[in-house]
Amino acid sequence: MYQAFGGGNYPDDAKGYWKLPTAAEERQMLADWAALVQNPKFDYVYSWGSQEKDTALSQSPALQSVFTAKNK
């Protein structure tokens, strides 16, 4: 599962808040994952739509491009 949300009212475990990854950060996460699991049976993005006033994949054309390229 790949993170594609951030901000809003979602606290993290370090008393901060989740942030939407940049396109570069997401590409790095995908590269790290690919190095560990070369042929995943299934993977997906969480979350498409905004919840609790966060910023989500639906609001980020840059992240949409990253996942479009990954899924070609």
PDB file of N, H, CA, C and O in Angstrom:
ATOM      1  N   MET A   1       0.850  -1.164   0.000  1.00  0.00           N
ATOM      2  CA  MET A   1       0.000   0.000   0.000  1.00  0.00           C
ATOM      3  C   MET A   1       0.899   1.230   0.000  1.00  0.00           C
ATOM      4  O   MET A   1       1.859   1.306   0.767  1.00  0.00           O
ATOM      5  N   TYR A   2       0.587   2.182  -0.855  1.00  0.00           N
ATOM      6  H   TYR A   2      -0.193   2.120  -1.478  1.00  0.00           H
ATOM      7  CA  TYR A   2       1.379   3.410  -0.964  1.00  0.00           C
ATOM      8  C   TYR A   2       0.591   4.590  -0.420  1.00  0.00           C
ATOM      9  O   TYR A   2      -0.606   4.717  -0.678  1.00  0.00           O
ATOM     10  N   GLN A   3       1.254   5.438   0.322  1.00  0.00           N
ATOM     11  H   GLN A   3       2.226   5.334   0.531  1.00  0.00           H
ATOM     12  CA  GLN A   3       0.607   6.623   0.869  1.00  0.00           C
ATOM     13  C   GLN A   3       0.434   7.669  -0.215  1.00  0.00           C
ATOM     14  O   GLN A   3       1.370   7.994  -0.946  1.00  0.00           O
ATOM     15  N   ALA A   4      -0.791   8.194  -0.306  1.00  0.00           N
ATOM     16  H   ALA A   4      -1.551   7.930   0.287  1.00  0.00           H
ATOM     17  CA  ALA A   4      -1.058   9.309  -1.216  1.00  0.00           C
ATOM     18  C   ALA A   4      -2.064  10.260  -0.567  1.00  0.00           C
ATOM     19  O   ALA A   4      -3.026  10.692  -1.202  1.00  0.00           O
ATOM     20  N   PHE A   5      -1.832  10.571   0.683  1.00  0.00           N
ATOM     21  H   PHE A   5      -1.051  10.220   1.199  1.00  0.00           H
ATOM     22  CA  PHE A   5      -2.666  11.509   1.426  1.00  0.00           C
ATOM     23  C   PHE A   5      -1.788  12.224   2.439  1.00  0.00           C
ATOM     24  O   PHE A   5      -0.667  11.793   2.707  1.00  0.00           O
ATOM     25  N   GLY A   6      -2.284  13.295   2.994  1.00  0.00           N
ATOM     26  H   GLY A   6      -3.195  13.646   2.776  1.00  0.00           H
ATOM     27  CA  GLY A   6      -1.537  13.961   4.050  1.00  0.00           C
ATOM     28  C   GLY A   6      -2.173  15.258   4.481  1.00  0.00           C
ATOM     29  O   GLY A   6      -3.060  15.787   3.812  1.00  0.00           O
ATOM     30  N   GLY A   7      -1.713  15.763   5.603  1.00  0.00           N
ATOM     31  H   GLY A   7      -0.992  15.334   6.147  1.00  0.00           H
ATOM     32  CA  GLY A   7      -2.277  16.991   6.141  1.00  0.00           C
ATOM     33  C   GLY A   7      -3.584  16.730   6.844  1.00  0.00           C
ATOM     34  O   GLY A   7      -3.821  15.625   7.331  1.00  0.00           O
ATOM     35  N   GLY A   8      -4.418  17.714   6.900  1.00  0.00           N
ATOM     36  H   GLY A   8      -4.226  18.612   6.504  1.00  0.00           H
ATOM     37  CA  GLY A   8      -5.723  17.547   7.516  1.00  0.00           C
ATOM     38  C   GLY A   8      -5.629  17.249   8.996  1.00  0.00           C
ATOM     39  O   GLY A   8      -4.744  17.744   9.694  1.00  0.00           O
ATOM     40  N   ASN A   9      -6.552  16.434   9.459  1.00  0.00           N
ATOM     41  H   ASN A   9      -7.271  16.031   8.891  1.00  0.00           H
ATOM     42  CA  ASN A   9      -6.677  16.151  10.891  1.00  0.00           C
ATOM     43  C   ASN A   9      -6.201  14.755  11.247  1.00  0.00           C
ATOM     44  O   ASN A   9      -6.753  14.142  12.161  1.00  0.00           O
ATOM     45  N   TYR A  10      -5.204  14.233  10.562  1.00  0.00           N
ATOM     46  H   TYR A  10      -4.757  14.731   9.819  1.00  0.00           H
ATOM     47  CA  TYR A  10      -4.691  12.891  10.827  1.00  0.00           C
ATOM     48  C   TYR A  10      -3.352  12.965  11.539  1.00  0.00           C
ATOM     49  O   TYR A  10      -2.324  13.151  10.889  1.00  0.00           O
ATOM     50  N   PRO A  11      -3.337  12.821  12.875  1.00  0.00           N
ATOM     51  CA  PRO A  11      -2.060  12.844  13.590  1.00  0.00           C
ATOM     52  C   PRO A  11      -1.266  11.560  13.331  1.00  0.00           C
ATOM     53  O   PRO A  11      -1.840  10.495  13.105  1.00  0.00           O
ATOM     54  N   ASP A  12       0.056  11.682  13.367  1.00  0.00           N
ATOM     55  H   ASP A  12       0.523  12.547  13.550  1.00  0.00           H
ATOM     56  CA  ASP A  12       0.911  10.496  13.252  1.00  0.00           C
ATOM     57  C   ASP A  12       1.326  10.041  14.654  1.00  0.00           C
ATOM     58  O   ASP A  12       0.892  10.619  15.651  1.00  0.00           O
ATOM     59  N   ASP A  13       2.146   9.031  14.724  1.00  0.00           N
ATOM     60  H   ASP A  13       2.498   8.562  13.914  1.00  0.00           H
ATOM     61  CA  ASP A  13       2.562   8.494  16.030  1.00  0.00           C
ATOM     62  C   ASP A  13       3.618   9.339  16.728  1.00  0.00           C
ATOM     63  O   ASP A  13       3.953   9.076  17.883  1.00  0.00           O
ATOM     64  N   ALA A  14       4.149  10.351  16.044  1.00  0.00           N
ATOM     65  H   ALA A  14       3.877  10.565  15.106  1.00  0.00           H
ATOM     66  CA  ALA A  14       5.201  11.184  16.618  1.00  0.00           C
ATOM     67  C   ALA A  14       4.675  12.555  17.048  1.00  0.00           C
ATOM     68  O   ALA A  14       5.442  13.507  17.195  1.00  0.00           O
ATOM     69  N   LYS A  15       3.354  12.643  17.248  1.00  0.00           N
ATOM     70  H   LYS A  15       2.731  11.870  17.129  1.00  0.00           H
ATOM     71  CA  LYS A  15       2.699  13.874  17.682  1.00  0.00           C
ATOM     72  C   LYS A  15       2.772  14.976  16.631  1.00  0.00           C
ATOM     73  O   LYS A  15       2.669  16.161  16.945  1.00  0.00           O
ATOM     74  N   GLY A  16       2.950  14.566  15.383  1.00  0.00           N
ATOM     75  H   GLY A  16       3.034  13.602  15.128  1.00  0.00           H
ATOM     76  CA  GLY A  16       2.859  15.475  14.249  1.00  0.00           C
ATOM     77  C   GLY A  16       1.655  15.073  13.416  1.00  0.00           C
ATOM     78  O   GLY A  16       0.715  14.460  13.922  1.00  0.00           O
ATOM     79  N   TYR A  17       1.689  15.416  12.150  1.00  0.00           N
ATOM     80  H   TYR A  17       2.453  15.913  11.738  1.00  0.00           H
ATOM     81  CA  TYR A  17       0.596  15.081  11.246  1.00  0.00           C
ATOM     82  C   TYR A  17       1.174  14.532   9.947  1.00  0.00           C
ATOM     83  O   TYR A  17       2.266  14.903   9.519  1.00  0.00           O
ATOM     84  N   TRP A  18       0.401  13.632   9.333  1.00  0.00           N
ATOM     85  H   TRP A  18      -0.486  13.330   9.681  1.00  0.00           H
ATOM     86  CA  TRP A  18       0.813  13.094   8.045  1.00  0.00           C
ATOM     87  C   TRP A  18       0.919  14.223   7.032  1.00  0.00           C
ATOM     88  O   TRP A  18       0.167  15.195   7.101  1.00  0.00           O
ATOM     89  N   LYS A  19       1.850  14.099   6.095  1.00  0.00           N
ATOM     90  H   LYS A  19       2.461  13.310   6.039  1.00  0.00           H
ATOM     91  CA  LYS A  19       1.947  15.083   5.014  1.00  0.00           C
ATOM     92  C   LYS A  19       1.873  14.359   3.693  1.00  0.00           C
ATOM     93  O   LYS A  19       2.313  13.215   3.571  1.00  0.00           O
ATOM     94  N   LEU A  20       1.316  15.028   2.706  1.00  0.00           N
ATOM     95  H   LEU A  20       0.959  15.957   2.805  1.00  0.00           H
ATOM     96  CA  LEU A  20       1.250  14.456   1.373  1.00  0.00           C
ATOM     97  C   LEU A  20       2.660  14.344   0.826  1.00  0.00           C
ATOM     98  O   LEU A  20       3.393  15.334   0.824  1.00  0.00           O
ATOM     99  N   PRO A  21       3.068  13.157   0.358  1.00  0.00           N
ATOM    100  CA  PRO A  21       4.419  13.043  -0.194  1.00  0.00           C
ATOM    101  C   PRO A  21       4.534  13.836  -1.489  1.00  0.00           C
ATOM    102  O   PRO A  21       3.565  13.956  -2.238  1.00  0.00           O
ATOM    103  N   THR A  22       5.703  14.369  -1.746  1.00  0.00           N
ATOM    104  H   THR A  22       6.490  14.272  -1.138  1.00  0.00           H
ATOM    105  CA  THR A  22       5.958  14.995  -3.035  1.00  0.00           C
ATOM    106  C   THR A  22       6.114  13.894  -4.079  1.00  0.00           C
ATOM    107  O   THR A  22       6.252  12.720  -3.734  1.00  0.00           O
ATOM    108  N   ALA A  23       6.092  14.269  -5.341  1.00  0.00           N
ATOM    109  H   ALA A  23       5.980  15.222  -5.622  1.00  0.00           H
ATOM    110  CA  ALA A  23       6.299  13.292  -6.413  1.00  0.00           C
ATOM    111  C   ALA A  23       7.663  12.616  -6.248  1.00  0.00           C
ATOM    112  O   ALA A  23       7.772  11.403  -6.430  1.00  0.00           O
ATOM    113  N   ALA A  24       8.691  13.374  -5.912  1.00  0.00           N
ATOM    114  H   ALA A  24       8.603  14.359  -5.765  1.00  0.00           H
ATOM    115  CA  ALA A  24      10.033  12.806  -5.727  1.00  0.00           C
ATOM    116  C   ALA A  24      10.058  11.831  -4.549  1.00  0.00           C
ATOM    117  O   ALA A  24      10.660  10.761  -4.642  1.00  0.00           O
ATOM    118  N   GLU A  25       9.409  12.198  -3.444  1.00  0.00           N
ATOM    119  H   GLU A  25       8.920  13.067  -3.369  1.00  0.00           H
ATOM    120  CA  GLU A  25       9.349  11.295  -2.288  1.00  0.00           C
ATOM    121  C   GLU A  25       8.605  10.004  -2.639  1.00  0.00           C
ATOM    122  O   GLU A  25       9.011   8.915  -2.232  1.00  0.00           O
ATOM    123  N   GLU A  26       7.518  10.135  -3.395  1.00  0.00           N
ATOM    124  H   GLU A  26       7.189  11.019  -3.726  1.00  0.00           H
ATOM    125  CA  GLU A  26       6.749   8.946  -3.781  1.00  0.00           C
ATOM    126  C   GLU A  26       7.563   8.047  -4.708  1.00  0.00           C
ATOM    127  O   GLU A  26       7.549   6.826  -4.552  1.00  0.00           O
ATOM    128  N   ARG A  27       8.267   8.633  -5.666  1.00  0.00           N
ATOM    129  H   ARG A  27       8.278   9.625  -5.793  1.00  0.00           H
ATOM    130  CA  ARG A  27       9.131   7.833  -6.550  1.00  0.00           C
ATOM    131  C   ARG A  27      10.182   7.079  -5.735  1.00  0.00           C
ATOM    132  O   ARG A  27      10.489   5.927  -6.040  1.00  0.00           O
ATOM    133  N   GLN A  28      10.734   7.717  -4.705  1.00  0.00           N
ATOM    134  H   GLN A  28      10.485   8.653  -4.457  1.00  0.00           H
ATOM    135  CA  GLN A  28      11.725   7.055  -3.855  1.00  0.00           C
ATOM    136  C   GLN A  28      11.093   5.916  -3.071  1.00  0.00           C
ATOM    137  O   GLN A  28      11.683   4.841  -2.959  1.00  0.00           O
ATOM    138  N   MET A  29       9.895   6.136  -2.523  1.00  0.00           N
ATOM    139  H   MET A  29       9.415   7.009  -2.613  1.00  0.00           H
ATOM    140  CA  MET A  29       9.203   5.066  -1.804  1.00  0.00           C
ATOM    141  C   MET A  29       8.936   3.883  -2.739  1.00  0.00           C
ATOM    142  O   MET A  29       9.106   2.731  -2.341  1.00  0.00           O
ATOM    143  N   LEU A  30       8.524   4.157  -3.962  1.00  0.00           N
ATOM    144  H   LEU A  30       8.385   5.094  -4.285  1.00  0.00           H
ATOM    145  CA  LEU A  30       8.268   3.087  -4.929  1.00  0.00           C
ATOM    146  C   LEU A  30       9.556   2.344  -5.271  1.00  0.00           C
ATOM    147  O   LEU A  30       9.548   1.120  -5.407  1.00  0.00           O
ATOM    148  N   ALA A  31      10.654   3.069  -5.411  1.00  0.00           N
ATOM    149  H   ALA A  31      10.661   4.063  -5.301  1.00  0.00           H
ATOM    150  CA  ALA A  31      11.948   2.429  -5.696  1.00  0.00           C
ATOM    151  C   ALA A  31      12.390   1.560  -4.527  1.00  0.00           C
ATOM    152  O   ALA A  31      12.884   0.451  -4.729  1.00  0.00           O
ATOM    153  N   ASP A  32      12.216   2.055  -3.307  1.00  0.00           N
ATOM    154  H   ASP A  32      11.814   2.956  -3.142  1.00  0.00           H
ATOM    155  CA  ASP A  32      12.575   1.273  -2.125  1.00  0.00           C
ATOM    156  C   ASP A  32      11.737  -0.004  -2.056  1.00  0.00           C
ATOM    157  O   ASP A  32      12.262  -1.082  -1.776  1.00  0.00           O
ATOM    158  N   TRP A  33      10.443   0.121  -2.309  1.00  0.00           N
ATOM    159  H   TRP A  33      10.017   0.996  -2.535  1.00  0.00           H
ATOM    160  CA  TRP A  33       9.546  -1.028  -2.277  1.00  0.00           C
ATOM    161  C   TRP A  33       9.933  -2.042  -3.351  1.00  0.00           C
ATOM    162  O   TRP A  33       9.977  -3.245  -3.089  1.00  0.00           O
ATOM    163  N   ALA A  34      10.214  -1.555  -4.557  1.00  0.00           N
ATOM    164  H   ALA A  34      10.179  -0.579  -4.770  1.00  0.00           H
ATOM    165  CA  ALA A  34      10.581  -2.440  -5.672  1.00  0.00           C
ATOM    166  C   ALA A  34      11.868  -3.214  -5.373  1.00  0.00           C
ATOM    167  O   ALA A  34      12.014  -4.362  -5.793  1.00  0.00           O
ATOM    168  N   ALA A  35      12.784  -2.596  -4.661  1.00  0.00           N
ATOM    169  H   ALA A  35      12.665  -1.664  -4.320  1.00  0.00           H
ATOM    170  CA  ALA A  35      14.031  -3.275  -4.304  1.00  0.00           C
ATOM    171  C   ALA A  35      13.793  -4.400  -3.298  1.00  0.00           C
ATOM    172  O   ALA A  35      14.517  -5.396  -3.290  1.00  0.00           O
ATOM    173  N   LEU A  36      12.781  -4.236  -2.456  1.00  0.00           N
ATOM    174  H   LEU A  36      12.193  -3.427  -2.463  1.00  0.00           H
ATOM    175  CA  LEU A  36      12.483  -5.236  -1.423  1.00  0.00           C
ATOM    176  C   LEU A  36      11.542  -6.335  -1.918  1.00  0.00           C
ATOM    177  O   LEU A  36      11.676  -7.499  -1.540  1.00  0.00           O
ATOM    178  N   VAL A  37      10.601  -5.954  -2.757  1.00  0.00           N
ATOM    179  H   VAL A  37      10.492  -5.009  -3.064  1.00  0.00           H
ATOM    180  CA  VAL A  37       9.589  -6.894  -3.254  1.00  0.00           C
ATOM    181  C   VAL A  37       9.515  -6.729  -4.768  1.00  0.00           C
ATOM    182  O   VAL A  37       8.790  -5.870  -5.270  1.00  0.00           O
ATOM    183  N   GLN A  38      10.257  -7.543  -5.479  1.00  0.00           N
ATOM    184  H   GLN A  38      10.846  -8.240  -5.070  1.00  0.00           H
ATOM    185  CA  GLN A  38      10.358  -7.371  -6.928  1.00  0.00           C
ATOM    186  C   GLN A  38       9.060  -7.673  -7.674  1.00  0.00           C
ATOM    187  O   GLN A  38       8.765  -7.018  -8.674  1.00  0.00           O
ATOM    188  N   ASN A  39       8.295  -8.631  -7.219  1.00  0.00           N
ATOM    189  H   ASN A  39       8.534  -9.162  -6.406  1.00  0.00           H
ATOM    190  CA  ASN A  39       7.060  -9.032  -7.909  1.00  0.00           C
ATOM    191  C   ASN A  39       5.886  -9.116  -6.935  1.00  0.00           C
ATOM    192  O   ASN A  39       5.424 -10.209  -6.606  1.00  0.00           O
ATOM    193  N   PRO A  40       5.406  -7.960  -6.475  1.00  0.00           N
ATOM    194  CA  PRO A  40       4.284  -8.024  -5.526  1.00  0.00           C
ATOM    195  C   PRO A  40       3.044  -8.612  -6.200  1.00  0.00           C
ATOM    196  O   PRO A  40       2.792  -8.364  -7.379  1.00  0.00           O
ATOM    197  N   LYS A  41       2.291  -9.377  -5.453  1.00  0.00           N
ATOM    198  H   LYS A  41       2.496  -9.578  -4.495  1.00  0.00           H
ATOM    199  CA  LYS A  41       1.049  -9.947  -5.976  1.00  0.00           C
ATOM    200  C   LYS A  41       0.005  -8.862  -6.174  1.00  0.00           C
ATOM    201  O   LYS A  41      -0.831  -8.941  -7.074  1.00  0.00           O
ATOM    202  N   PHE A  42       0.064  -7.849  -5.322  1.00  0.00           N
ATOM    203  H   PHE A  42       0.743  -7.785  -4.591  1.00  0.00           H
ATOM    204  CA  PHE A  42      -0.964  -6.816  -5.331  1.00  0.00           C
ATOM    205  C   PHE A  42      -0.425  -5.598  -4.601  1.00  0.00           C
ATOM    206  O   PHE A  42       0.172  -5.725  -3.532  1.00  0.00           O
ATOM    207  N   ASP A  43      -0.631  -4.440  -5.163  1.00  0.00           N
ATOM    208  H   ASP A  43      -1.116  -4.337  -6.031  1.00  0.00           H
ATOM    209  CA  ASP A  43      -0.327  -3.204  -4.443  1.00  0.00           C
ATOM    210  C   ASP A  43      -1.343  -2.150  -4.848  1.00  0.00           C
ATOM    211  O   ASP A  43      -1.996  -2.271  -5.885  1.00  0.00           O
ATOM    212  N   TYR A  44      -1.472  -1.126  -4.032  1.00  0.00           N
ATOM    213  H   TYR A  44      -0.941  -1.028  -3.190  1.00  0.00           H
ATOM    214  CA  TYR A  44      -2.471  -0.103  -4.314  1.00  0.00           C
ATOM    215  C   TYR A  44      -2.133   1.183  -3.578  1.00  0.00           C
ATOM    216  O   TYR A  44      -1.253   1.223  -2.718  1.00  0.00           O
ATOM    217  N   VAL A  45      -2.864   2.237  -3.944  1.00  0.00           N
ATOM    218  H   VAL A  45      -3.579   2.204  -4.643  1.00  0.00           H
ATOM    219  CA  VAL A  45      -2.675   3.552  -3.349  1.00  0.00           C
ATOM    220  C   VAL A  45      -3.794   3.823  -2.359  1.00  0.00           C
ATOM    221  O   VAL A  45      -4.960   3.527  -2.622  1.00  0.00           O
ATOM    222  N   TYR A  46      -3.427   4.383  -1.227  1.00  0.00           N
ATOM    223  H   TYR A  46      -2.480   4.623  -1.014  1.00  0.00           H
ATOM    224  CA  TYR A  46      -4.407   4.842  -0.261  1.00  0.00           C
ATOM    225  C   TYR A  46      -4.126   6.327  -0.050  1.00  0.00           C
ATOM    226  O   TYR A  46      -3.016   6.641   0.379  1.00  0.00           O
ATOM    227  N   SER A  47      -4.946   7.177  -0.286  1.00  0.00           N
ATOM    228  H   SER A  47      -5.848   6.922  -0.634  1.00  0.00           H
ATOM    229  CA  SER A  47      -6.355   7.170  -0.594  1.00  0.00           C
ATOM    230  C   SER A  47      -6.580   8.117  -1.761  1.00  0.00           C
ATOM    231  O   SER A  47      -5.824   9.073  -1.933  1.00  0.00           O
ATOM    232  N   TRP A  48      -7.600   7.869  -2.561  1.00  0.00           N
ATOM    233  H   TRP A  48      -8.214   7.092  -2.422  1.00  0.00           H
ATOM    234  CA  TRP A  48      -7.885   8.729  -3.709  1.00  0.00           C
ATOM    235  C   TRP A  48      -8.515  10.041  -3.264  1.00  0.00           C
ATOM    236  O   TRP A  48      -8.072  11.107  -3.693  1.00  0.00           O
ATOM    237  N   GLY A  49      -9.528   9.990  -2.423  1.00  0.00           N
ATOM    238  H   GLY A  49      -9.888   9.124  -2.075  1.00  0.00           H
ATOM    239  CA  GLY A  49     -10.291  11.178  -2.062  1.00  0.00           C
ATOM    240  C   GLY A  49      -9.908  11.761  -0.720  1.00  0.00           C
ATOM    241  O   GLY A  49      -9.331  11.090   0.136  1.00  0.00           O
ATOM    242  N   SER A  50     -10.242  13.023  -0.562  1.00  0.00           N
ATOM    243  H   SER A  50     -10.710  13.568  -1.257  1.00  0.00           H
ATOM    244  CA  SER A  50      -9.942  13.744   0.671  1.00  0.00           C
ATOM    245  C   SER A  50     -10.883  13.306   1.796  1.00  0.00           C
ATOM    246  O   SER A  50     -12.081  13.114   1.592  1.00  0.00           O
ATOM    247  N   GLN A  51     -10.298  13.156   2.993  1.00  0.00           N
ATOM    248  H   GLN A  51      -9.325  13.313   3.159  1.00  0.00           H
ATOM    249  CA  GLN A  51     -11.061  12.841   4.199  1.00  0.00           C
ATOM    250  C   GLN A  51     -10.494  13.687   5.332  1.00  0.00           C
ATOM    251  O   GLN A  51      -9.296  13.968   5.356  1.00  0.00           O
ATOM    252  N   GLU A  52     -11.328  14.087   6.250  1.00  0.00           N
ATOM    253  H   GLU A  52     -12.301  13.858   6.231  1.00  0.00           H
ATOM    254  CA  GLU A  52     -10.868  14.846   7.423  1.00  0.00           C
ATOM    255  C   GLU A  52      -9.993  16.042   7.039  1.00  0.00           C
ATOM    256  O   GLU A  52      -9.029  16.368   7.732  1.00  0.00           O
ATOM    257  N   LYS A  53     -10.341  16.685   5.934  1.00  0.00           N
ATOM    258  H   LYS A  53     -11.124  16.420   5.371  1.00  0.00           H
ATOM    259  CA  LYS A  53      -9.645  17.905   5.466  1.00  0.00           C
ATOM    260  C   LYS A  53      -8.193  17.658   5.082  1.00  0.00           C
ATOM    261  O   LYS A  53      -7.375  18.575   5.148  1.00  0.00           O
ATOM    262  N   ASP A  54      -7.858  16.429   4.679  1.00  0.00           N
ATOM    263  H   ASP A  54      -8.523  15.684   4.625  1.00  0.00           H
ATOM    264  CA  ASP A  54      -6.498  16.172   4.221  1.00  0.00           C
ATOM    265  C   ASP A  54      -6.376  16.478   2.724  1.00  0.00           C
ATOM    266  O   ASP A  54      -7.363  16.801   2.064  1.00  0.00           O
ATOM    267  N   THR A  55      -5.183  16.374   2.216  1.00  0.00           N
ATOM    268  H   THR A  55      -4.381  16.112   2.753  1.00  0.00           H
ATOM    269  CA  THR A  55      -4.916  16.501   0.790  1.00  0.00           C
ATOM    270  C   THR A  55      -4.689  15.088   0.277  1.00  0.00           C
ATOM    271  O   THR A  55      -3.941  14.316   0.876  1.00  0.00           O
ATOM    272  N   ALA A  56      -5.335  14.751  -0.834  1.00  0.00           N
ATOM    273  H   ALA A  56      -5.943  15.378  -1.321  1.00  0.00           H
ATOM    274  CA  ALA A  56      -5.277  13.372  -1.316  1.00  0.00           C
ATOM    275  C   ALA A  56      -4.839  13.324  -2.778  1.00  0.00           C
ATOM    276  O   ALA A  56      -4.670  14.355  -3.428  1.00  0.00           O
ATOM    277  N   LEU A  57      -4.663  12.122  -3.270  1.00  0.00           N
ATOM    278  H   LEU A  57      -4.801  11.284  -2.742  1.00  0.00           H
ATOM    279  CA  LEU A  57      -4.226  11.877  -4.634  1.00  0.00           C
ATOM    280  C   LEU A  57      -5.100  12.596  -5.650  1.00  0.00           C
ATOM    281  O   LEU A  57      -4.592  13.081  -6.662  1.00  0.00           O
ATOM    282  N   SER A  58      -6.391  12.675  -5.407  1.00  0.00           N
ATOM    283  H   SER A  58      -6.804  12.282  -4.585  1.00  0.00           H
ATOM    284  CA  SER A  58      -7.299  13.343  -6.344  1.00  0.00           C
ATOM    285  C   SER A  58      -6.963  14.812  -6.532  1.00  0.00           C
ATOM    286  O   SER A  58      -7.385  15.420  -7.516  1.00  0.00           O
ATOM    287  N   GLN A  59      -6.208  15.394  -5.601  1.00  0.00           N
ATOM    288  H   GLN A  59      -5.865  14.900  -4.802  1.00  0.00           H
ATOM    289  CA  GLN A  59      -5.856  16.809  -5.648  1.00  0.00           C
ATOM    290  C   GLN A  59      -4.410  17.039  -6.077  1.00  0.00           C
ATOM    291  O   GLN A  59      -3.932  18.173  -6.031  1.00  0.00           O
ATOM    292  N   SER A  60      -3.707  15.993  -6.489  1.00  0.00           N
ATOM    293  H   SER A  60      -4.095  15.072  -6.526  1.00  0.00           H
ATOM    294  CA  SER A  60      -2.292  16.137  -6.821  1.00  0.00           C
ATOM    295  C   SER A  60      -1.972  15.557  -8.202  1.00  0.00           C
ATOM    296  O   SER A  60      -1.687  14.365  -8.316  1.00  0.00           O
ATOM    297  N   PRO A  61      -2.014  16.372  -9.236  1.00  0.00           N
ATOM    298  CA  PRO A  61      -1.644  15.886 -10.564  1.00  0.00           C
ATOM    299  C   PRO A  61      -0.219  15.321 -10.607  1.00  0.00           C
ATOM    300  O   PRO A  61       0.052  14.395 -11.372  1.00  0.00           O
ATOM    301  N   ALA A  62       0.690  15.867  -9.797  1.00  0.00           N
ATOM    302  H   ALA A  62       0.470  16.620  -9.177  1.00  0.00           H
ATOM    303  CA  ALA A  62       2.071  15.373  -9.789  1.00  0.00           C
ATOM    304  C   ALA A  62       2.121  13.922  -9.297  1.00  0.00           C
ATOM    305  O   ALA A  62       2.808  13.092  -9.891  1.00  0.00           O
ATOM    306  N   LEU A  63       1.398  13.616  -8.218  1.00  0.00           N
ATOM    307  H   LEU A  63       0.840  14.291  -7.736  1.00  0.00           H
ATOM    308  CA  LEU A  63       1.366  12.240  -7.727  1.00  0.00           C
ATOM    309  C   LEU A  63       0.590  11.325  -8.673  1.00  0.00           C
ATOM    310  O   LEU A  63       0.956  10.163  -8.850  1.00  0.00           O
ATOM    311  N   GLN A  64      -0.465  11.836  -9.274  1.00  0.00           N
ATOM    312  H   GLN A  64      -0.762  12.780  -9.130  1.00  0.00           H
ATOM    313  CA  GLN A  64      -1.208  11.040 -10.253  1.00  0.00           C
ATOM    314  C   GLN A  64      -0.278  10.610 -11.387  1.00  0.00           C
ATOM    315  O   GLN A  64      -0.365   9.479 -11.866  1.00  0.00           O
ATOM    316  N   SER A  65       0.606  11.503 -11.814  1.00  0.00           N
ATOM    317  H   SER A  65       0.677  12.422 -11.425  1.00  0.00           H
ATOM    318  CA  SER A  65       1.563  11.173 -12.878  1.00  0.00           C
ATOM    319  C   SER A  65       2.530  10.072 -12.444  1.00  0.00           C
ATOM    320  O   SER A  65       2.875   9.200 -13.241  1.00  0.00           O
ATOM    321  N   VAL A  66       2.966  10.110 -11.191  1.00  0.00           N
ATOM    322  H   VAL A  66       2.685  10.819 -10.544  1.00  0.00           H
ATOM    323  CA  VAL A  66       3.866   9.085 -10.673  1.00  0.00           C
ATOM    324  C   VAL A  66       3.184   7.716 -10.747  1.00  0.00           C
ATOM    325  O   VAL A  66       3.782   6.751 -11.222  1.00  0.00           O
ATOM    326  N   PHE A  67       1.949   7.631 -10.283  1.00  0.00           N
ATOM    327  H   PHE A  67       1.463   8.416  -9.896  1.00  0.00           H
ATOM    328  CA  PHE A  67       1.248   6.343 -10.283  1.00  0.00           C
ATOM    329  C   PHE A  67       0.822   5.911 -11.681  1.00  0.00           C
ATOM    330  O   PHE A  67       0.754   4.713 -11.959  1.00  0.00           O
ATOM    331  N   THR A  68       0.537   6.852 -12.554  1.00  0.00           N
ATOM    332  H   THR A  68       0.591   7.825 -12.328  1.00  0.00           H
ATOM    333  CA  THR A  68       0.234   6.518 -13.942  1.00  0.00           C
ATOM    334  C   THR A  68       1.468   5.868 -14.580  1.00  0.00           C
ATOM    335  O   THR A  68       1.358   4.850 -15.263  1.00  0.00           O
ATOM    336  N   ALA A  69       2.622   6.456 -14.355  1.00  0.00           N
ATOM    337  H   ALA A  69       2.712   7.283 -13.800  1.00  0.00           H
ATOM    338  CA  ALA A  69       3.877   5.894 -14.913  1.00  0.00           C
ATOM    339  C   ALA A  69       4.163   4.513 -14.315  1.00  0.00           C
ATOM    340  O   ALA A  69       4.602   3.609 -15.027  1.00  0.00           O
ATOM    341  N   LYS A  70       3.918   4.349 -13.029  1.00  0.00           N
ATOM    342  H   LYS A  70       3.561   5.083 -12.451  1.00  0.00           H
ATOM    343  CA  LYS A  70       4.173   3.056 -12.385  1.00  0.00           C
ATOM    344  C   LYS A  70       3.281   1.964 -12.963  1.00  0.00           C
ATOM    345  O   LYS A  70       3.721   0.828 -13.142  1.00  0.00           O
ATOM    346  N   ASN A  71       2.047   2.301 -13.251  1.00  0.00           N
ATOM    347  H   ASN A  71       1.690   3.224 -13.106  1.00  0.00           H
ATOM    348  CA  ASN A  71       1.071   1.299 -13.654  1.00  0.00           C
ATOM    349  C   ASN A  71       0.957   1.089 -15.159  1.00  0.00           C
ATOM    350  O   ASN A  71       0.032   0.416 -15.615  1.00  0.00           O
ATOM    351  N   LYS A  72       1.865   1.643 -15.927  1.00  0.00           N
ATOM    352  H   LYS A  72       2.616   2.190 -15.557  1.00  0.00           H
ATOM    353  CA  LYS A  72       1.836   1.424 -17.377  1.00  0.00           C
ATOM    354  C   LYS A  72       2.206   0.021 -17.720  1.00  0.00           C
ATOM    355  O   LYS A  72       2.233  -0.340 -18.897  1.00  0.00           O
TER     356      LYS A  72
END
